[in-house]
Amino acid sequence: MNNLLTKFKDIYTATVKIPDGDEITINKLNVDFQSSLQAEIEDSNNDYTAVLKYILYVNRHICSLHRDYNFTYKDKLFLIDYWISDISSIEPEKLNLHLIDELKDSQLELQLDKSPVLINFIQPNILQENKILEFLLDQKEDESGRMHVIFFDVFRFIHSMKIGEQLFLIENLSISEFFELFKLLSVSHLRQISEKLTTMLQDVGSVRELEADITAFY
């Protein structure tokens, strides 16, 4: 019996090369992962809280694969695509993940009360994402809504804002300050930022959708 268990463990592990790092050994997703995920999100008051909990659960699972490595957004999309393809017994997509590197050279100019605001983007890492998610999930759950999900999805990609000649680095703000800044923007501003990101990341759009799809691993 021990030999059979050992054989199954060998079959359900794989060595993969992640985009921004080295080769790592990962477990293929199984019933234990799925049942733990279900238990994590099933008591959510609404779908938006469930989505935030789902993303945080997957993020933490990825972080547990190699605790001495800071996984990037590219790494995450690669792993999600790998796992989904493995569950479905299909070949992983040939993702153009290198386009994510172009974020750091991208800008968007907004008009805020007739003052130009220049936004610079960046590739997020999972530890940064988790800080935002933990902050949002620490809020009153009955206040959680679509705007919380938008806040997470938009602001994790923002590196800095320049107003006039003054540059403000987002990393120098606390998450709560970050959130207050977010609430000052108009719906039009958020739409412009979201559309910019959607256009830039269009080639990985199918995996980005799975990133927030709580049914993806079933």
C-alpha positions as CSV (number, residue, x, y, z in Angstrom):
1,M,0.0,0.0,0.0
2,N,2.9,2.4,0.8
3,N,4.4,1.7,-2.6
4,L,1.0,2.5,-4.3
5,L,0.7,5.8,-2.3
6,T,4.3,6.7,-3.2
7,K,3.6,6.0,-6.9
8,F,0.5,8.2,-6.9
9,K,2.4,11.0,-5.2
10,D,5.0,10.7,-8.0
11,I,2.4,10.9,-10.7
12,Y,0.6,13.9,-9.2
13,T,3.7,16.1,-9.0
14,A,5.4,17.9,-11.8
15,T,8.4,20.1,-12.4
16,V,7.7,23.3,-14.4
17,K,9.7,26.3,-15.4
18,I,7.9,29.4,-14.2
19,P,8.2,32.5,-16.4
20,D,10.1,34.8,-14.0
21,G,11.9,32.2,-12.0
22,D,13.5,28.7,-12.1
23,E,12.1,25.2,-12.2
24,I,9.9,24.3,-9.3
25,T,8.1,21.1,-8.2
26,I,4.3,21.5,-7.9
27,N,1.4,19.3,-6.9
28,K,-1.3,18.8,-9.4
29,L,-4.6,20.0,-8.1
30,N,-6.7,17.3,-6.3
31,V,-9.8,16.7,-4.3
32,D,-8.2,18.1,-1.1
33,F,-7.4,21.4,-2.9
34,Q,-11.0,21.6,-4.3
35,S,-12.7,20.8,-1.0
36,S,-10.6,23.2,1.0
37,L,-11.3,25.9,-1.6
38,Q,-15.1,25.2,-1.4
39,A,-15.0,25.4,2.4
40,E,-13.2,28.8,2.2
41,I,-15.7,30.5,0.0
42,E,-19.0,28.7,0.7
43,D,-20.0,31.0,3.7
44,S,-19.4,34.2,1.8
45,N,-22.3,36.8,2.0
46,N,-22.1,37.7,-1.7
47,D,-20.4,36.8,-4.9
48,Y,-17.9,39.6,-4.6
49,T,-16.6,38.4,-1.3
50,A,-16.4,34.9,-2.7
51,V,-14.3,36.1,-5.6
52,L,-11.8,37.9,-3.3
53,K,-11.6,34.9,-1.0
54,Y,-11.1,32.6,-4.0
55,I,-8.2,34.8,-5.4
56,L,-6.5,35.0,-2.0
57,Y,-6.8,31.2,-1.6
58,V,-5.2,30.5,-4.9
59,N,-2.5,33.1,-4.3
60,R,-1.6,31.6,-0.9
61,H,-1.5,28.1,-2.5
62,I,0.9,29.4,-5.1
63,C,3.1,31.1,-2.4
64,S,3.2,27.8,-0.5
65,L,4.9,26.1,-3.5
66,H,8.2,28.0,-2.9
67,R,8.3,30.2,0.2
68,D,11.6,31.7,-0.6
69,Y,10.4,33.1,-4.0
70,N,8.2,36.1,-4.7
71,F,5.8,34.9,-7.4
72,T,4.9,37.4,-10.1
73,Y,1.6,38.0,-12.0
74,K,3.2,36.2,-15.0
75,D,4.0,33.2,-12.8
76,K,0.4,33.1,-11.5
77,L,-1.2,33.2,-14.9
78,F,1.2,30.4,-16.1
79,L,0.3,28.2,-13.1
80,I,-3.4,28.8,-13.5
81,D,-3.3,27.9,-17.1
82,Y,-1.2,24.8,-16.3
83,W,-3.6,23.5,-13.7
84,I,-6.7,24.2,-15.7
85,S,-5.2,22.4,-18.7
86,D,-4.2,19.5,-16.6
87,I,-7.7,19.1,-15.0
88,S,-9.3,19.3,-18.5
89,S,-6.6,17.0,-20.1
90,I,-5.8,19.5,-22.8
91,E,-2.6,21.2,-23.8
92,P,-1.8,24.5,-22.0
93,E,-2.3,27.6,-24.1
94,K,0.8,29.2,-25.6
95,L,0.4,32.4,-23.6
96,N,2.1,35.6,-24.7
97,L,3.1,36.4,-21.1
98,H,6.0,38.6,-22.2
99,L,3.4,41.4,-23.0
100,I,3.0,41.8,-19.2
101,D,6.6,43.2,-19.1
102,E,5.4,46.1,-21.3
103,L,3.3,47.4,-18.4
104,K,6.3,49.1,-16.8
105,D,6.7,51.2,-20.0
106,S,3.1,52.2,-20.2
107,Q,1.3,55.3,-19.1
108,L,-2.2,56.7,-19.1
109,E,-3.1,60.4,-18.7
110,L,-6.3,61.3,-16.9
111,Q,-7.9,64.7,-16.4
112,L,-8.7,65.3,-12.7
113,D,-10.5,68.6,-12.3
114,K,-8.7,70.0,-15.3
115,S,-5.3,68.9,-13.9
116,P,-3.5,66.2,-15.9
117,V,-2.7,63.0,-13.9
118,L,-0.1,60.6,-15.4
119,I,-0.5,57.0,-14.3
120,N,2.4,54.6,-14.6
121,F,1.8,50.8,-14.5
122,I,3.8,47.8,-13.3
123,Q,3.5,44.1,-13.1
124,P,2.3,43.1,-9.6
125,N,3.6,40.3,-7.5
126,I,1.5,38.0,-5.4
127,L,2.6,39.3,-2.0
128,Q,1.4,42.8,-3.1
129,E,-1.8,41.4,-4.2
130,N,-2.4,39.5,-1.0
131,K,-1.9,42.7,1.1
132,I,-4.7,44.3,-0.9
133,L,-7.0,41.3,-0.7
134,E,-6.4,40.9,3.1
135,F,-7.3,44.6,3.5
136,L,-10.5,44.3,1.5
137,L,-11.6,41.1,3.3
138,D,-11.0,42.8,6.6
139,Q,-13.7,45.3,5.8
140,K,-17.3,44.6,6.9
141,E,-18.5,41.9,4.6
142,D,-21.9,43.4,4.0
143,E,-20.1,46.4,2.5
144,S,-18.2,44.3,0.1
145,G,-19.3,44.8,-3.5
146,R,-18.3,45.2,-7.1
147,M,-16.1,48.2,-6.4
148,H,-13.9,46.2,-4.1
149,V,-13.2,43.8,-6.9
150,I,-12.5,46.6,-9.3
151,F,-10.2,48.3,-6.7
152,F,-8.1,45.1,-6.5
153,D,-8.0,44.5,-10.2
154,V,-7.1,48.0,-11.1
155,F,-4.8,49.3,-8.4
156,R,-2.5,46.2,-8.2
157,F,-1.2,47.3,-11.6
158,I,-0.5,51.0,-10.7
159,H,3.1,51.9,-9.9
160,S,2.8,55.7,-9.5
161,M,0.8,58.8,-10.2
162,K,2.3,62.1,-11.4
163,I,0.4,65.4,-10.8
164,G,2.2,68.3,-12.3
165,E,5.9,67.8,-11.5
166,Q,5.2,65.8,-8.3
167,L,5.5,62.0,-8.5
168,F,3.6,59.8,-6.0
169,L,4.8,56.2,-5.6
170,I,1.9,53.9,-4.7
171,E,4.3,51.7,-2.6
172,N,4.7,54.6,-0.2
173,L,0.9,54.6,0.6
174,S,-0.8,52.3,3.0
175,I,-3.6,50.2,1.6
176,S,-6.1,52.3,3.4
177,E,-4.7,55.5,1.9
178,F,-4.7,53.7,-1.4
179,F,-8.4,52.8,-1.0
180,E,-9.3,56.4,-0.1
181,L,-7.5,57.7,-3.2
182,F,-9.5,55.1,-5.3
183,K,-12.8,56.4,-3.9
184,L,-11.9,60.0,-5.1
185,L,-11.8,58.9,-8.7
186,S,-14.8,59.0,-11.0
187,V,-16.4,56.1,-12.7
188,S,-15.0,57.5,-16.0
189,H,-11.5,57.5,-14.6
190,L,-11.8,53.9,-13.5
191,R,-13.3,52.9,-16.9
192,Q,-10.3,54.5,-18.6
193,I,-7.8,52.7,-16.4
194,S,-9.6,49.3,-16.8
195,E,-9.9,49.7,-20.6
196,K,-6.2,50.5,-20.8
197,L,-5.3,47.3,-18.9
198,T,-7.8,45.2,-20.7
199,T,-6.3,46.3,-24.1
200,M,-2.7,45.7,-23.0
201,L,-3.5,42.3,-21.5
202,Q,-5.9,41.2,-24.2
203,D,-3.7,38.2,-25.4
204,V,-3.9,36.7,-21.9
205,G,-7.6,37.7,-21.3
206,S,-8.9,34.1,-21.2
207,V,-6.6,33.2,-18.3
208,R,-7.3,36.5,-16.6
209,E,-10.9,35.6,-16.6
210,L,-10.1,32.2,-14.9
211,E,-8.2,34.1,-12.2
212,A,-11.5,35.4,-10.8
213,D,-13.8,32.5,-11.8
214,I,-14.7,30.6,-8.6
215,T,-15.9,27.6,-10.7
216,A,-12.6,27.3,-12.7
217,F,-11.2,24.4,-10.7
218,Y,-14.3,22.2,-10.8
